[in-house]
Amino acid sequence: MAELTAEQKKAARKAEQAANFKKLASSRTEKALQAISMIGGCANRNNYDYTAEQAEKIGTALTEEVAKLGAKFAAALAGKTVSDGKTFEL
């Protein structure tokens, strides 16, 4: 069996990375969408009592995290990195 050239190895690695990204990103996105939907269930005033400030804080935290997500992808595409480290608490 013939050895792969460096270019062939690089192309195979890129294809593997693309497949891994698609699989993992799809799975994680689906889980995130389900989690957001579950948070929406907390809006039921028959089951939960919360303030407008608490509801706004949840919405703001989610909006900010989505913005950070976009910034991470934009930075990565530009060859840079963005760090985070903030956790949420009501």
C-alpha beads as a LAMMPS data file, in Angstrom:
LAMMPS data file: protein, C-alpha beads

90 atoms
89 bonds

1 atom types
1 bond types

-500.0 500.0 xlo xhi
-500.0 500.0 ylo yhi
-500.0 500.0 zlo zhi

Masses

1 110.0

Atoms # bond

1 1 1 0.000 0.000 0.000
2 1 1 1.357 3.416 -0.933
3 1 1 2.190 6.053 1.667
4 1 1 0.006 9.126 1.729
5 1 1 1.647 12.371 0.774
6 1 1 1.759 15.232 3.247
7 1 1 -0.944 17.007 1.232
8 1 1 -3.173 13.927 1.289
9 1 1 -2.699 13.559 5.038
10 1 1 -3.557 17.235 5.523
11 1 1 -6.674 16.897 3.355
12 1 1 -7.761 13.784 5.255
13 1 1 -7.261 15.559 8.591
14 1 1 -9.286 18.569 7.383
15 1 1 -12.110 16.270 6.264
16 1 1 -12.060 14.508 9.647
17 1 1 -12.140 17.852 11.496
18 1 1 -15.058 19.058 9.360
19 1 1 -17.032 15.886 10.056
20 1 1 -16.270 16.095 13.777
21 1 1 -17.345 19.757 13.871
22 1 1 -20.610 19.047 12.079
23 1 1 -21.459 16.161 14.415
24 1 1 -20.506 17.925 17.649
25 1 1 -21.888 21.357 16.737
26 1 1 -25.200 19.849 15.652
27 1 1 -25.528 17.871 18.871
28 1 1 -24.574 20.773 21.129
29 1 1 -26.821 23.221 19.272
30 1 1 -29.789 20.863 19.599
31 1 1 -29.126 20.495 23.335
32 1 1 -28.840 24.273 23.749
33 1 1 -32.113 24.846 21.891
34 1 1 -33.852 22.274 24.091
35 1 1 -32.418 23.906 27.225
36 1 1 -33.624 27.336 26.107
37 1 1 -37.063 25.874 25.452
38 1 1 -37.066 24.445 28.981
39 1 1 -36.168 27.860 30.410
40 1 1 -39.214 29.176 28.548
41 1 1 -41.320 26.809 30.629
42 1 1 -40.376 28.882 33.680
43 1 1 -42.494 31.715 32.245
44 1 1 -45.685 29.921 33.317
45 1 1 -47.083 32.237 36.003
46 1 1 -49.432 29.487 37.232
47 1 1 -46.417 27.475 38.385
48 1 1 -43.766 30.092 39.156
49 1 1 -43.478 33.495 40.773
50 1 1 -40.765 35.806 39.511
51 1 1 -40.118 39.495 39.045
52 1 1 -39.774 41.407 35.808
53 1 1 -36.157 42.049 36.764
54 1 1 -35.468 38.316 37.090
55 1 1 -37.092 37.597 33.737
56 1 1 -35.108 40.400 32.115
57 1 1 -31.885 39.124 33.690
58 1 1 -32.450 35.685 32.150
59 1 1 -33.152 37.180 28.726
60 1 1 -30.142 39.475 28.951
61 1 1 -27.839 36.621 29.985
62 1 1 -28.994 34.481 27.065
63 1 1 -28.686 37.363 24.596
64 1 1 -25.181 38.185 25.829
65 1 1 -24.093 34.559 25.576
66 1 1 -25.363 34.328 21.997
67 1 1 -23.435 37.523 21.196
68 1 1 -20.280 36.011 22.741
69 1 1 -20.827 32.887 20.665
70 1 1 -20.926 34.975 17.503
71 1 1 -17.802 36.852 18.604
72 1 1 -15.946 33.583 19.201
73 1 1 -16.726 32.305 15.717
74 1 1 -15.854 35.657 14.131
75 1 1 -12.587 35.821 16.069
76 1 1 -11.698 32.236 15.200
77 1 1 -12.341 32.918 11.527
78 1 1 -10.016 35.920 11.844
79 1 1 -7.374 33.781 13.558
80 1 1 -7.930 35.179 17.050
81 1 1 -9.313 33.794 20.326
82 1 1 -11.893 35.148 22.770
83 1 1 -12.063 34.027 26.374
84 1 1 -15.061 33.890 28.664
85 1 1 -15.500 32.779 32.230
86 1 1 -18.661 34.393 33.509
87 1 1 -21.344 32.263 35.150
88 1 1 -25.022 33.088 35.627
89 1 1 -26.793 33.578 38.918
90 1 1 -30.147 35.225 39.724

Bonds

1 1 1 2
2 1 2 3
3 1 3 4
4 1 4 5
5 1 5 6
6 1 6 7
7 1 7 8
8 1 8 9
9 1 9 10
10 1 10 11
11 1 11 12
12 1 12 13
13 1 13 14
14 1 14 15
15 1 15 16
16 1 16 17
17 1 17 18
18 1 18 19
19 1 19 20
20 1 20 21
21 1 21 22
22 1 22 23
23 1 23 24
24 1 24 25
25 1 25 26
26 1 26 27
27 1 27 28
28 1 28 29
29 1 29 30
30 1 30 31
31 1 31 32
32 1 32 33
33 1 33 34
34 1 34 35
35 1 35 36
36 1 36 37
37 1 37 38
38 1 38 39
39 1 39 40
40 1 40 41
41 1 41 42
42 1 42 43
43 1 43 44
44 1 44 45
45 1 45 46
46 1 46 47
47 1 47 48
48 1 48 49
49 1 49 50
50 1 50 51
51 1 51 52
52 1 52 53
53 1 53 54
54 1 54 55
55 1 55 56
56 1 56 57
57 1 57 58
58 1 58 59
59 1 59 60
60 1 60 61
61 1 61 62
62 1 62 63
63 1 63 64
64 1 64 65
65 1 65 66
66 1 66 67
67 1 67 68
68 1 68 69
69 1 69 70
70 1 70 71
71 1 71 72
72 1 72 73
73 1 73 74
74 1 74 75
75 1 75 76
76 1 76 77
77 1 77 78
78 1 78 79
79 1 79 80
80 1 80 81
81 1 81 82
82 1 82 83
83 1 83 84
84 1 84 85
85 1 85 86
86 1 86 87
87 1 87 88
88 1 88 89
89 1 89 90
